[in-house]
Amino acid sequence: MSFPDKQQRKTCWDSRDKYWECLDDNNVKDSTEKPKACLELRKVFEKSCPSQWVVHFDRKRDFNIFKEKMQKEGYEPIKEQKL
């Protein structure tokens, strides 16, 4: 597989952004959920980007959502148990 040129990268990123926007509009917080309203955009996203990029972008979105949640809600550190 050759590396995508500038136009191919732009097409990939644009399709990713449109797909993510649809997920946000449908309040989807997990990349395993694929609402019917976004299926066509998902197909375009997968077609426009190398498969490794699709996996990377899915993970990146999940991580960004997790990070936002931790920043808003905070977290409770794990308490160490004494043996």
PyMOL Python script that loads the backbone (N, CA, C, O; Angstrom):
from pymol import cmd

cmd.read_pdbstr("""\
ATOM      1  N   MET A   1       0.835  -1.169   0.000  1.00  0.00           N
ATOM      2  CA  MET A   1       0.000   0.000   0.000  1.00  0.00           C
ATOM      3  C   MET A   1       0.883   1.236   0.000  1.00  0.00           C
ATOM      4  O   MET A   1       1.788   1.359   0.825  1.00  0.00           O
ATOM      5  N   SER A   2       0.625   2.134  -0.907  1.00  0.00           N
ATOM      6  CA  SER A   2       1.373   3.383  -0.933  1.00  0.00           C
ATOM      7  C   SER A   2       0.713   4.393  -0.005  1.00  0.00           C
ATOM      8  O   SER A   2      -0.477   4.299   0.296  1.00  0.00           O
ATOM      9  N   PHE A   3       1.501   5.351   0.437  1.00  0.00           N
ATOM     10  CA  PHE A   3       0.990   6.375   1.334  1.00  0.00           C
ATOM     11  C   PHE A   3       0.061   7.300   0.560  1.00  0.00           C
ATOM     12  O   PHE A   3       0.385   7.694  -0.560  1.00  0.00           O
ATOM     13  N   PRO A   4      -1.088   7.656   1.134  1.00  0.00           N
ATOM     14  CA  PRO A   4      -2.035   8.535   0.431  1.00  0.00           C
ATOM     15  C   PRO A   4      -1.423   9.908   0.154  1.00  0.00           C
ATOM     16  O   PRO A   4      -0.699  10.458   0.984  1.00  0.00           O
ATOM     17  N   ASP A   5      -1.723  10.442  -1.008  1.00  0.00           N
ATOM     18  CA  ASP A   5      -1.225  11.785  -1.335  1.00  0.00           C
ATOM     19  C   ASP A   5      -2.082  12.835  -0.623  1.00  0.00           C
ATOM     20  O   ASP A   5      -3.021  12.502   0.099  1.00  0.00           O
ATOM     21  N   LYS A   6      -1.744  14.096  -0.837  1.00  0.00           N
ATOM     22  CA  LYS A   6      -2.410  15.188  -0.127  1.00  0.00           C
ATOM     23  C   LYS A   6      -3.927  15.178  -0.339  1.00  0.00           C
ATOM     24  O   LYS A   6      -4.682  15.336   0.620  1.00  0.00           O
ATOM     25  N   GLN A   7      -4.373  14.997  -1.561  1.00  0.00           N
ATOM     26  CA  GLN A   7      -5.814  15.002  -1.857  1.00  0.00           C
ATOM     27  C   GLN A   7      -6.517  13.804  -1.223  1.00  0.00           C
ATOM     28  O   GLN A   7      -7.627  13.935  -0.708  1.00  0.00           O
ATOM     29  N   GLN A   8      -5.876  12.646  -1.259  1.00  0.00           N
ATOM     30  CA  GLN A   8      -6.461  11.450  -0.660  1.00  0.00           C
ATOM     31  C   GLN A   8      -6.580  11.600   0.863  1.00  0.00           C
ATOM     32  O   GLN A   8      -7.571  11.177   1.459  1.00  0.00           O
ATOM     33  N   ARG A   9      -5.564  12.205   1.481  1.00  0.00           N
ATOM     34  CA  ARG A   9      -5.619  12.442   2.927  1.00  0.00           C
ATOM     35  C   ARG A   9      -6.759  13.394   3.267  1.00  0.00           C
ATOM     36  O   ARG A   9      -7.501  13.168   4.223  1.00  0.00           O
ATOM     37  N   LYS A  10      -6.896  14.460   2.481  1.00  0.00           N
ATOM     38  CA  LYS A  10      -7.966  15.433   2.713  1.00  0.00           C
ATOM     39  C   LYS A  10      -9.333  14.761   2.590  1.00  0.00           C
ATOM     40  O   LYS A  10     -10.219  14.994   3.412  1.00  0.00           O
ATOM     41  N   THR A  11      -9.502  13.930   1.567  1.00  0.00           N
ATOM     42  CA  THR A  11     -10.760  13.203   1.377  1.00  0.00           C
ATOM     43  C   THR A  11     -11.035  12.301   2.570  1.00  0.00           C
ATOM     44  O   THR A  11     -12.165  12.235   3.053  1.00  0.00           O
ATOM     45  N   CYS A  12     -10.014  11.610   3.044  1.00  0.00           N
ATOM     46  CA  CYS A  12     -10.143  10.728   4.205  1.00  0.00           C
ATOM     47  C   CYS A  12     -10.565  11.532   5.429  1.00  0.00           C
ATOM     48  O   CYS A  12     -11.537  11.182   6.098  1.00  0.00           O
ATOM     49  N   TRP A  13      -9.848  12.592   5.719  1.00  0.00           N
ATOM     50  CA  TRP A  13     -10.141  13.388   6.917  1.00  0.00           C
ATOM     51  C   TRP A  13     -11.524  14.025   6.842  1.00  0.00           C
ATOM     52  O   TRP A  13     -12.235  14.097   7.844  1.00  0.00           O
ATOM     53  N   ASP A  14     -11.899  14.485   5.661  1.00  0.00           N
ATOM     54  CA  ASP A  14     -13.236  15.078   5.509  1.00  0.00           C
ATOM     55  C   ASP A  14     -14.330  14.040   5.765  1.00  0.00           C
ATOM     56  O   ASP A  14     -15.322  14.327   6.435  1.00  0.00           O
ATOM     57  N   SER A  15     -14.143  12.842   5.232  1.00  0.00           N
ATOM     58  CA  SER A  15     -15.152  11.795   5.436  1.00  0.00           C
ATOM     59  C   SER A  15     -15.188  11.371   6.904  1.00  0.00           C
ATOM     60  O   SER A  15     -16.259  11.083   7.438  1.00  0.00           O
ATOM     61  N   ARG A  16     -14.030  11.332   7.557  1.00  0.00           N
ATOM     62  CA  ARG A  16     -13.977  11.019   8.995  1.00  0.00           C
ATOM     63  C   ARG A  16     -14.738  12.081   9.787  1.00  0.00           C
ATOM     64  O   ARG A  16     -15.540  11.761  10.664  1.00  0.00           O
ATOM     65  N   ASP A  17     -14.477  13.337   9.469  1.00  0.00           N
ATOM     66  CA  ASP A  17     -15.124  14.438  10.195  1.00  0.00           C
ATOM     67  C   ASP A  17     -16.641  14.407  10.030  1.00  0.00           C
ATOM     68  O   ASP A  17     -17.375  14.642  10.990  1.00  0.00           O
ATOM     69  N   LYS A  18     -17.110  14.121   8.830  1.00  0.00           N
ATOM     70  CA  LYS A  18     -18.558  14.048   8.589  1.00  0.00           C
ATOM     71  C   LYS A  18     -19.168  12.875   9.360  1.00  0.00           C
ATOM     72  O   LYS A  18     -20.252  12.998   9.931  1.00  0.00           O
ATOM     73  N   TYR A  19     -18.474  11.751   9.373  1.00  0.00           N
ATOM     74  CA  TYR A  19     -18.947  10.578  10.105  1.00  0.00           C
ATOM     75  C   TYR A  19     -18.988  10.868  11.603  1.00  0.00           C
ATOM     76  O   TYR A  19     -19.980  10.564  12.265  1.00  0.00           O
ATOM     77  N   TRP A  20     -17.920  11.454  12.140  1.00  0.00           N
ATOM     78  CA  TRP A  20     -17.877  11.785  13.561  1.00  0.00           C
ATOM     79  C   TRP A  20     -18.965  12.791  13.926  1.00  0.00           C
ATOM     80  O   TRP A  20     -19.558  12.704  15.002  1.00  0.00           O
ATOM     81  N   GLU A  21     -19.225  13.736  13.040  1.00  0.00           N
ATOM     82  CA  GLU A  21     -20.288  14.715  13.282  1.00  0.00           C
ATOM     83  C   GLU A  21     -21.642  14.014  13.397  1.00  0.00           C
ATOM     84  O   GLU A  21     -22.454  14.351  14.259  1.00  0.00           O
ATOM     85  N   CYS A  22     -21.873  13.042  12.525  1.00  0.00           N
ATOM     86  CA  CYS A  22     -23.112  12.264  12.580  1.00  0.00           C
ATOM     87  C   CYS A  22     -23.196  11.504  13.900  1.00  0.00           C
ATOM     88  O   CYS A  22     -24.259  11.463  14.521  1.00  0.00           O
ATOM     89  N   LEU A  23     -22.094  10.902  14.336  1.00  0.00           N
ATOM     90  CA  LEU A  23     -22.082  10.191  15.614  1.00  0.00           C
ATOM     91  C   LEU A  23     -22.389  11.151  16.760  1.00  0.00           C
ATOM     92  O   LEU A  23     -23.156  10.818  17.663  1.00  0.00           O
ATOM     93  N   ASP A  24     -21.795  12.333  16.725  1.00  0.00           N
ATOM     94  CA  ASP A  24     -22.058  13.335  17.766  1.00  0.00           C
ATOM     95  C   ASP A  24     -23.523  13.751  17.750  1.00  0.00           C
ATOM     96  O   ASP A  24     -24.147  13.879  18.804  1.00  0.00           O
ATOM     97  N   ASP A  25     -24.069  13.961  16.559  1.00  0.00           N
ATOM     98  CA  ASP A  25     -25.478  14.348  16.430  1.00  0.00           C
ATOM     99  C   ASP A  25     -26.415  13.286  16.990  1.00  0.00           C
ATOM    100  O   ASP A  25     -27.499  13.598  17.484  1.00  0.00           O
ATOM    101  N   ASN A  26     -25.987  12.022  16.909  1.00  0.00           N
ATOM    102  CA  ASN A  26     -26.789  10.908  17.410  1.00  0.00           C
ATOM    103  C   ASN A  26     -26.368  10.474  18.816  1.00  0.00           C
ATOM    104  O   ASN A  26     -26.807   9.439  19.317  1.00  0.00           O
ATOM    105  N   ASN A  27     -25.508  11.285  19.445  1.00  0.00           N
ATOM    106  CA  ASN A  27     -25.054  11.058  20.815  1.00  0.00           C
ATOM    107  C   ASN A  27     -24.433   9.677  21.016  1.00  0.00           C
ATOM    108  O   ASN A  27     -24.685   9.018  22.024  1.00  0.00           O
ATOM    109  N   VAL A  28     -23.625   9.247  20.055  1.00  0.00           N
ATOM    110  CA  VAL A  28     -22.944   7.955  20.131  1.00  0.00           C
ATOM    111  C   VAL A  28     -21.589   8.170  20.789  1.00  0.00           C
ATOM    112  O   VAL A  28     -20.797   8.995  20.333  1.00  0.00           O
ATOM    113  N   LYS A  29     -21.322   7.425  21.864  1.00  0.00           N
ATOM    114  CA  LYS A  29     -20.088   7.589  22.631  1.00  0.00           C
ATOM    115  C   LYS A  29     -19.149   6.395  22.530  1.00  0.00           C
ATOM    116  O   LYS A  29     -18.128   6.351  23.216  1.00  0.00           O
ATOM    117  N   ASP A  30     -19.481   5.435  21.690  1.00  0.00           N
ATOM    118  CA  ASP A  30     -18.685   4.213  21.582  1.00  0.00           C
ATOM    119  C   ASP A  30     -18.567   3.823  20.118  1.00  0.00           C
ATOM    120  O   ASP A  30     -19.570   3.743  19.408  1.00  0.00           O
ATOM    121  N   SER A  31     -17.342   3.581  19.666  1.00  0.00           N
ATOM    122  CA  SER A  31     -17.127   3.287  18.241  1.00  0.00           C
ATOM    123  C   SER A  31     -17.753   1.965  17.803  1.00  0.00           C
ATOM    124  O   SER A  31     -17.889   1.720  16.605  1.00  0.00           O
ATOM    125  N   THR A  32     -18.135   1.112  18.749  1.00  0.00           N
ATOM    126  CA  THR A  32     -18.773  -0.147  18.348  1.00  0.00           C
ATOM    127  C   THR A  32     -20.223   0.072  17.940  1.00  0.00           C
ATOM    128  O   THR A  32     -20.809  -0.754  17.239  1.00  0.00           O
ATOM    129  N   GLU A  33     -20.802   1.191  18.382  1.00  0.00           N
ATOM    130  CA  GLU A  33     -22.173   1.527  17.979  1.00  0.00           C
ATOM    131  C   GLU A  33     -22.131   2.191  16.614  1.00  0.00           C
ATOM    132  O   GLU A  33     -21.340   3.106  16.381  1.00  0.00           O
ATOM    133  N   LYS A  34     -22.978   1.731  15.723  1.00  0.00           N
ATOM    134  CA  LYS A  34     -23.042   2.317  14.385  1.00  0.00           C
ATOM    135  C   LYS A  34     -24.514   2.552  14.040  1.00  0.00           C
ATOM    136  O   LYS A  34     -25.180   1.669  13.499  1.00  0.00           O
ATOM    137  N   PRO A  35     -25.014   3.746  14.358  1.00  0.00           N
ATOM    138  CA  PRO A  35     -26.432   4.022  14.113  1.00  0.00           C
ATOM    139  C   PRO A  35     -26.773   4.000  12.625  1.00  0.00           C
ATOM    140  O   PRO A  35     -25.946   4.327  11.774  1.00  0.00           O
ATOM    141  N   LYS A  36     -27.997   3.610  12.340  1.00  0.00           N
ATOM    142  CA  LYS A  36     -28.442   3.527  10.944  1.00  0.00           C
ATOM    143  C   LYS A  36     -28.301   4.850  10.226  1.00  0.00           C
ATOM    144  O   LYS A  36     -28.012   4.875   9.029  1.00  0.00           O
ATOM    145  N   ALA A  37     -28.500   5.951  10.931  1.00  0.00           N
ATOM    146  CA  ALA A  37     -28.429   7.275  10.317  1.00  0.00           C
ATOM    147  C   ALA A  37     -27.027   7.581   9.786  1.00  0.00           C
ATOM    148  O   ALA A  37     -26.861   8.436   8.916  1.00  0.00           O
ATOM    149  N   CYS A  38     -26.022   6.881  10.311  1.00  0.00           N
ATOM    150  CA  CYS A  38     -24.628   7.170   9.938  1.00  0.00           C
ATOM    151  C   CYS A  38     -23.991   6.087   9.059  1.00  0.00           C
ATOM    152  O   CYS A  38     -22.814   6.194   8.714  1.00  0.00           O
ATOM    153  N   LEU A  39     -24.746   5.052   8.693  1.00  0.00           N
ATOM    154  CA  LEU A  39     -24.154   3.927   7.959  1.00  0.00           C
ATOM    155  C   LEU A  39     -23.529   4.334   6.628  1.00  0.00           C
ATOM    156  O   LEU A  39     -22.440   3.870   6.290  1.00  0.00           O
ATOM    157  N   GLU A  40     -24.200   5.184   5.880  1.00  0.00           N
ATOM    158  CA  GLU A  40     -23.643   5.609   4.584  1.00  0.00           C
ATOM    159  C   GLU A  40     -22.349   6.397   4.781  1.00  0.00           C
ATOM    160  O   GLU A  40     -21.385   6.221   4.036  1.00  0.00           O
ATOM    161  N   LEU A  41     -22.339   7.263   5.787  1.00  0.00           N
ATOM    162  CA  LEU A  41     -21.126   8.035   6.069  1.00  0.00           C
ATOM    163  C   LEU A  41     -19.990   7.117   6.516  1.00  0.00           C
ATOM    164  O   LEU A  41     -18.826   7.355   6.193  1.00  0.00           O
ATOM    165  N   ARG A  42     -20.337   6.066   7.261  1.00  0.00           N
ATOM    166  CA  ARG A  42     -19.324   5.093   7.684  1.00  0.00           C
ATOM    167  C   ARG A  42     -18.717   4.385   6.467  1.00  0.00           C
ATOM    168  O   ARG A  42     -17.504   4.187   6.402  1.00  0.00           O
ATOM    169  N   LYS A  43     -19.555   4.012   5.516  1.00  0.00           N
ATOM    170  CA  LYS A  43     -19.075   3.346   4.301  1.00  0.00           C
ATOM    171  C   LYS A  43     -18.125   4.257   3.532  1.00  0.00           C
ATOM    172  O   LYS A  43     -17.082   3.813   3.053  1.00  0.00           O
ATOM    173  N   VAL A  44     -18.488   5.529   3.417  1.00  0.00           N
ATOM    174  CA  VAL A  44     -17.628   6.495   2.709  1.00  0.00           C
ATOM    175  C   VAL A  44     -16.314   6.657   3.470  1.00  0.00           C
ATOM    176  O   VAL A  44     -15.244   6.702   2.863  1.00  0.00           O
ATOM    177  N   PHE A  45     -16.393   6.743   4.774  1.00  0.00           N
ATOM    178  CA  PHE A  45     -15.199   6.854   5.621  1.00  0.00           C
ATOM    179  C   PHE A  45     -14.277   5.660   5.407  1.00  0.00           C
ATOM    180  O   PHE A  45     -13.078   5.837   5.194  1.00  0.00           O
ATOM    181  N   GLU A  46     -14.821   4.453   5.461  1.00  0.00           N
ATOM    182  CA  GLU A  46     -14.012   3.249   5.277  1.00  0.00           C
ATOM    183  C   GLU A  46     -13.440   3.151   3.869  1.00  0.00           C
ATOM    184  O   GLU A  46     -12.334   2.645   3.676  1.00  0.00           O
ATOM    185  N   LYS A  47     -14.193   3.634   2.887  1.00  0.00           N
ATOM    186  CA  LYS A  47     -13.735   3.587   1.502  1.00  0.00           C
ATOM    187  C   LYS A  47     -12.649   4.643   1.233  1.00  0.00           C
ATOM    188  O   LYS A  47     -11.756   4.423   0.415  1.00  0.00           O
ATOM    189  N   SER A  48     -12.732   5.781   1.921  1.00  0.00           N
ATOM    190  CA  SER A  48     -11.836   6.905   1.666  1.00  0.00           C
ATOM    191  C   SER A  48     -10.500   6.794   2.389  1.00  0.00           C
ATOM    192  O   SER A  48      -9.532   7.451   2.006  1.00  0.00           O
ATOM    193  N   CYS A  49     -10.439   5.968   3.433  1.00  0.00           N
ATOM    194  CA  CYS A  49      -9.239   5.889   4.259  1.00  0.00           C
ATOM    195  C   CYS A  49      -8.644   4.482   4.242  1.00  0.00           C
ATOM    196  O   CYS A  49      -9.365   3.496   4.088  1.00  0.00           O
ATOM    197  N   PRO A  50      -7.314   4.400   4.403  1.00  0.00           N
ATOM    198  CA  PRO A  50      -6.706   3.075   4.581  1.00  0.00           C
ATOM    199  C   PRO A  50      -7.279   2.413   5.833  1.00  0.00           C
ATOM    200  O   PRO A  50      -7.592   3.092   6.810  1.00  0.00           O
ATOM    201  N   SER A  51      -7.411   1.114   5.803  1.00  0.00           N
ATOM    202  CA  SER A  51      -8.066   0.404   6.913  1.00  0.00           C
ATOM    203  C   SER A  51      -7.359   0.639   8.248  1.00  0.00           C
ATOM    204  O   SER A  51      -8.014   0.726   9.286  1.00  0.00           O
ATOM    205  N   GLN A  52      -6.021   0.742   8.229  1.00  0.00           N
ATOM    206  CA  GLN A  52      -5.293   0.995   9.467  1.00  0.00           C
ATOM    207  C   GLN A  52      -5.667   2.359  10.041  1.00  0.00           C
ATOM    208  O   GLN A  52      -5.717   2.530  11.259  1.00  0.00           O
ATOM    209  N   TRP A  53      -5.927   3.318   9.173  1.00  0.00           N
ATOM    210  CA  TRP A  53      -6.316   4.648   9.616  1.00  0.00           C
ATOM    211  C   TRP A  53      -7.702   4.617  10.245  1.00  0.00           C
ATOM    212  O   TRP A  53      -7.949   5.284  11.249  1.00  0.00           O
ATOM    213  N   VAL A  54      -8.600   3.845   9.655  1.00  0.00           N
ATOM    214  CA  VAL A  54      -9.968   3.744  10.193  1.00  0.00           C
ATOM    215  C   VAL A  54      -9.906   3.214  11.626  1.00  0.00           C
ATOM    216  O   VAL A  54     -10.554   3.757  12.521  1.00  0.00           O
ATOM    217  N   VAL A  55      -9.132   2.162  11.838  1.00  0.00           N
ATOM    218  CA  VAL A  55      -8.972   1.590  13.180  1.00  0.00           C
ATOM    219  C   VAL A  55      -8.380   2.643  14.121  1.00  0.00           C
ATOM    220  O   VAL A  55      -8.855   2.820  15.243  1.00  0.00           O
ATOM    221  N   HIS A  56      -7.349   3.332  13.656  1.00  0.00           N
ATOM    222  CA  HIS A  56      -6.706   4.368  14.465  1.00  0.00           C
ATOM    223  C   HIS A  56      -7.693   5.476  14.832  1.00  0.00           C
ATOM    224  O   HIS A  56      -7.768   5.883  15.991  1.00  0.00           O
ATOM    225  N   PHE A  57      -8.443   5.960  13.855  1.00  0.00           N
ATOM    226  CA  PHE A  57      -9.388   7.049  14.108  1.00  0.00           C
ATOM    227  C   PHE A  57     -10.508   6.614  15.050  1.00  0.00           C
ATOM    228  O   PHE A  57     -10.948   7.404  15.885  1.00  0.00           O
ATOM    229  N   ASP A  58     -10.976   5.369  14.929  1.00  0.00           N
ATOM    230  CA  ASP A  58     -11.998   4.857  15.848  1.00  0.00           C
ATOM    231  C   ASP A  58     -11.467   4.870  17.283  1.00  0.00           C
ATOM    232  O   ASP A  58     -12.154   5.305  18.207  1.00  0.00           O
ATOM    233  N   ARG A  59     -10.233   4.387  17.454  1.00  0.00           N
ATOM    234  CA  ARG A  59      -9.624   4.363  18.790  1.00  0.00           C
ATOM    235  C   ARG A  59      -9.393   5.781  19.312  1.00  0.00           C
ATOM    236  O   ARG A  59      -9.601   6.068  20.491  1.00  0.00           O
ATOM    237  N   LYS A  60      -8.965   6.647  18.417  1.00  0.00           N
ATOM    238  CA  LYS A  60      -8.699   8.035  18.801  1.00  0.00           C
ATOM    239  C   LYS A  60      -9.972   8.712  19.302  1.00  0.00           C
ATOM    240  O   LYS A  60      -9.944   9.417  20.310  1.00  0.00           O
ATOM    241  N   ARG A  61     -11.081   8.501  18.608  1.00  0.00           N
ATOM    242  CA  ARG A  61     -12.348   9.106  19.034  1.00  0.00           C
ATOM    243  C   ARG A  61     -12.765   8.553  20.391  1.00  0.00           C
ATOM    244  O   ARG A  61     -13.186   9.311  21.265  1.00  0.00           O
ATOM    245  N   ASP A  62     -12.651   7.240  20.574  1.00  0.00           N
ATOM    246  CA  ASP A  62     -12.996   6.641  21.864  1.00  0.00           C
ATOM    247  C   ASP A  62     -12.137   7.231  22.980  1.00  0.00           C
ATOM    248  O   ASP A  62     -12.643   7.540  24.059  1.00  0.00           O
ATOM    249  N   PHE A  63     -10.840   7.388  22.720  1.00  0.00           N
ATOM    250  CA  PHE A  63      -9.950   7.935  23.728  1.00  0.00           C
ATOM    251  C   PHE A  63     -10.293   9.393  24.031  1.00  0.00           C
ATOM    252  O   PHE A  63     -10.298   9.802  25.192  1.00  0.00           O
ATOM    253  N   ASN A  64     -10.578  10.171  22.998  1.00  0.00           N
ATOM    254  CA  ASN A  64     -10.924  11.578  23.206  1.00  0.00           C
ATOM    255  C   ASN A  64     -12.186  11.720  24.050  1.00  0.00           C
ATOM    256  O   ASN A  64     -12.261  12.597  24.910  1.00  0.00           O
ATOM    257  N   ILE A  65     -13.178  10.861  23.810  1.00  0.00           N
ATOM    258  CA  ILE A  65     -14.410  10.877  24.598  1.00  0.00           C
ATOM    259  C   ILE A  65     -14.110  10.488  26.049  1.00  0.00           C
ATOM    260  O   ILE A  65     -14.623  11.111  26.979  1.00  0.00           O
ATOM    261  N   PHE A  66     -13.288   9.468  26.239  1.00  0.00           N
ATOM    262  CA  PHE A  66     -12.891   9.031  27.582  1.00  0.00           C
ATOM    263  C   PHE A  66     -12.154  10.155  28.306  1.00  0.00           C
ATOM    264  O   PHE A  66     -12.429  10.436  29.472  1.00  0.00           O
ATOM    265  N   LYS A  67     -11.227  10.788  27.616  1.00  0.00           N
ATOM    266  CA  LYS A  67     -10.434  11.870  28.205  1.00  0.00           C
ATOM    267  C   LYS A  67     -11.338  13.042  28.625  1.00  0.00           C
ATOM    268  O   LYS A  67     -11.175  13.598  29.711  1.00  0.00           O
ATOM    269  N   GLU A  68     -12.283  13.406  27.763  1.00  0.00           N
ATOM    270  CA  GLU A  68     -13.238  14.470  28.094  1.00  0.00           C
ATOM    271  C   GLU A  68     -14.033  14.130  29.351  1.00  0.00           C
ATOM    272  O   GLU A  68     -14.226  14.968  30.232  1.00  0.00           O
ATOM    273  N   LYS A  69     -14.486  12.886  29.413  1.00  0.00           N
ATOM    274  CA  LYS A  69     -15.270  12.438  30.564  1.00  0.00           C
ATOM    275  C   LYS A  69     -14.446  12.531  31.844  1.00  0.00           C
ATOM    276  O   LYS A  69     -14.951  12.977  32.875  1.00  0.00           O
ATOM    277  N   MET A  70     -13.199  12.118  31.787  1.00  0.00           N
ATOM    278  CA  MET A  70     -12.332  12.179  32.963  1.00  0.00           C
ATOM    279  C   MET A  70     -12.080  13.621  33.387  1.00  0.00           C
ATOM    280  O   MET A  70     -12.005  13.911  34.581  1.00  0.00           O
ATOM    281  N   GLN A  71     -11.949  14.521  32.429  1.00  0.00           N
ATOM    282  CA  GLN A  71     -11.714  15.922  32.749  1.00  0.00           C
ATOM    283  C   GLN A  71     -12.950  16.571  33.364  1.00  0.00           C
ATOM    284  O   GLN A  71     -12.830  17.417  34.251  1.00  0.00           O
ATOM    285  N   LYS A  72     -14.131  16.182  32.900  1.00  0.00           N
ATOM    286  CA  LYS A  72     -15.374  16.758  33.417  1.00  0.00           C
ATOM    287  C   LYS A  72     -15.760  16.152  34.757  1.00  0.00           C
ATOM    288  O   LYS A  72     -16.049  16.870  35.715  1.00  0.00           O
ATOM    289  N   GLU A  73     -15.761  14.837  34.816  1.00  0.00           N
ATOM    290  CA  GLU A  73     -16.274  14.136  35.988  1.00  0.00           C
ATOM    291  C   GLU A  73     -15.194  13.795  37.004  1.00  0.00           C
ATOM    292  O   GLU A  73     -15.490  13.488  38.159  1.00  0.00           O
ATOM    293  N   GLY A  74     -13.959  13.851  36.572  1.00  0.00           N
ATOM    294  CA  GLY A  74     -12.880  13.439  37.451  1.00  0.00           C
ATOM    295  C   GLY A  74     -12.810  11.928  37.546  1.00  0.00           C
ATOM    296  O   GLY A  74     -13.486  11.210  36.809  1.00  0.00           O
ATOM    297  N   TYR A  75     -12.007  11.471  38.437  1.00  0.00           N
ATOM    298  CA  TYR A  75     -11.864  10.028  38.624  1.00  0.00           C
ATOM    299  C   TYR A  75     -11.543   9.769  40.086  1.00  0.00           C
ATOM    300  O   TYR A  75     -11.112  10.658  40.820  1.00  0.00           O
ATOM    301  N   GLU A  76     -11.761   8.559  40.475  1.00  0.00           N
ATOM    302  CA  GLU A  76     -11.442   8.160  41.834  1.00  0.00           C
ATOM    303  C   GLU A  76     -10.268   7.205  41.765  1.00  0.00           C
ATOM    304  O   GLU A  76     -10.379   6.119  41.197  1.00  0.00           O
ATOM    305  N   PRO A  77      -9.140   7.604  42.342  1.00  0.00           N
ATOM    306  CA  PRO A  77      -7.969   6.724  42.257  1.00  0.00           C
ATOM    307  C   PRO A  77      -8.215   5.383  42.940  1.00  0.00           C
ATOM    308  O   PRO A  77      -9.003   5.286  43.881  1.00  0.00           O
ATOM    309  N   ILE A  78      -7.549   4.380  42.466  1.00  0.00           N
ATOM    310  CA  ILE A  78      -7.654   3.041  43.064  1.00  0.00           C
ATOM    311  C   ILE A  78      -6.945   3.073  44.404  1.00  0.00           C
ATOM    312  O   ILE A  78      -5.803   3.521  44.504  1.00  0.00           O
ATOM    313  N   LYS A  79      -7.626   2.599  45.425  1.00  0.00           N
ATOM    314  CA  LYS A  79      -7.025   2.547  46.761  1.00  0.00           C
ATOM    315  C   LYS A  79      -6.195   1.292  46.864  1.00  0.00           C
ATOM    316  O   LYS A  79      -6.647   0.197  46.528  1.00  0.00           O
ATOM    317  N   GLU A  80      -4.978   1.464  47.330  1.00  0.00           N
ATOM    318  CA  GLU A  80      -4.091   0.317  47.486  1.00  0.00           C
ATOM    319  C   GLU A  80      -4.493  -0.478  48.711  1.00  0.00           C
ATOM    320  O   GLU A  80      -4.819   0.089  49.754  1.00  0.00           O
ATOM    321  N   GLN A  81      -4.469  -1.782  48.580  1.00  0.00           N
ATOM    322  CA  GLN A  81      -4.806  -2.648  49.699  1.00  0.00           C
ATOM    323  C   GLN A  81      -3.528  -3.016  50.439  1.00  0.00           C
ATOM    324  O   GLN A  81      -2.505  -3.324  49.828  1.00  0.00           O
ATOM    325  N   LYS A  82      -3.602  -2.980  51.731  1.00  0.00           N
ATOM    326  CA  LYS A  82      -2.455  -3.407  52.538  1.00  0.00           C
ATOM    327  C   LYS A  82      -2.554  -4.897  52.756  1.00  0.00           C
ATOM    328  O   LYS A  82      -3.608  -5.419  53.121  1.00  0.00           O
ATOM    329  N   LEU A  83      -1.463  -5.566  52.532  1.00  0.00           N
ATOM    330  CA  LEU A  83      -1.453  -7.024  52.709  1.00  0.00           C
ATOM    331  C   LEU A  83      -1.012  -7.420  54.076  1.00  0.00           C
ATOM    332  O   LEU A  83      -0.950  -8.610  54.384  1.00  0.00           O
TER     333      LEU A  83
END
""", "prot")
cmd.dss("prot")
cmd.show_as("cartoon", "prot")
cmd.util.cbc("prot")
cmd.orient("prot")
